[in-house]
Amino acid sequence: MGFNIVLFEPEIPMNTGNIGRLSLASGSQLHLVKPFGFEINDTRLKRAGLDYWKHISLFVYESVEDFYAKNKDRKMVYFSSHGEQDYLTVNYEEELFLIFGKESVGLSQSIIDKNKDKVYKIPIYNTHVRSLNLANAVSVVIYEGLRNIK
């Protein structure tokens, strides 16, 4: 049971470490797509992932193109504050690829445009907040997905 958590160009090591821990806890696999805003051996990454990092099912890709080439026939959904569909309406299924963008700007507009029918958002109910923290957003989606496939 679990999902494929995909981070396109993650920038903050603590978020990635926390998401790594979440991937292990949820029975999911973690896919990291370069370039990163940190080194993969960054102590902040390992600290956030605690001693779990060595147990994480981790895949690293050199670029977004590399990721798509190696996973071209997989079912994927995307998460963005610019999505028009609610994350509660995703057809969650095991092994689904859940794709998130980098902390500073999210997914590129070209990725959103190419996948409009598969882009979802987590609603935000206050105009003073632009987006959720990446690790929090991934947690919300993962546990909603697990609730749906049980």
Secondary structure, DSSP 8 states (H G I E B T S, - for coil): ---EEEEES---HHHHHHHHHHHHHTT-EEEEES--SS-TT-HHHHHHHGGGGGGS-EEEESSHHHHHHHTTTS-EEEE-TT-SEEGGGS---TT-EEEE-BTTTBS-HHHHHHTGGGEEE-----TT-----HHHHHHHHHHHHHHHH-
